[in-house]
Amino acid sequence: QVHLVESGGGLVQAGGSLRLSCSTSAMFFPINYMGWHRQAPGKQRELVANIFRSGSTDYADSVKGRFTISRDNAKNTVYLQMNSLKPEDTAVYYCNVGTYSVPVRDYWGQGTQVTVSS
């Protein structure tokens, strides 16, 4: 059973910063992508950022220039550095990990709350 453990959420004022972390338990298949999604109340879950095995990254337009995703492959850990936070960044943030296998194994964390006050 694969477990994803997230940490780093909390309450911050607008303009502030938070760093999210997500670590996985040992996995049989190598990890391909690691990323973060978020879901605000009444809205659909949306991609925030992904980082792939190759090191390439994807970001939602709304966070480009403010958020930075990184990973430590030796620790099976992905990070999301969030700067210049805005109230509209308030959401539950979910870690997502996918394997380099066929079929892809896709895993999700339990979510961590990020609240940005104005």
TASULUR-V839657 format. One record per residue. N is the residue number from 1. SS is DSSP state (2 for helix, 1 for strand, 0 for the rest). Layout:
# TASULUR-V839657
<<N/SS> <N/SS>>
This chain:
# TASULUR-V839657
<<1/0> <2/0> <3/0> <4/1> <5/1> <6/1> <7/1> <8/0> <9/0> <10/1> <11/1> <12/1> <13/1> <14/0> <15/0> <16/0> <17/0> <18/1> <19/1> <20/1> <21/1> <22/1> <23/1> <24/1> <25/0> <26/0> <27/0> <28/0> <29/0> <30/0> <31/1> <32/1> <33/1> <34/1> <35/1> <36/1> <37/1> <38/1> <39/1> <40/0> <41/0> <42/0> <43/0> <44/0> <45/0> <46/1> <47/1> <48/1> <49/1> <50/1> <51/1> <52/0> <53/0> <54/0> <55/0> <56/0> <57/1> <58/1> <59/1> <60/0> <61/0> <62/0> <63/0> <64/0> <65/0> <66/0> <67/1> <68/1> <69/1> <70/1> <71/1> <72/1> <73/2> <74/2> <75/2> <76/0> <77/1> <78/1> <79/1> <80/1> <81/1> <82/1> <83/0> <84/0> <85/0> <86/0> <87/2> <88/2> <89/2> <90/0> <91/1> <92/1> <93/1> <94/1> <95/1> <96/1> <97/1> <98/1> <99/1> <100/0> <101/0> <102/0> <103/0> <104/0> <105/0> <106/1> <107/1> <108/1> <109/0> <110/0> <111/0> <112/1> <113/1> <114/1> <115/1> <116/1> <117/1> <118/0>>
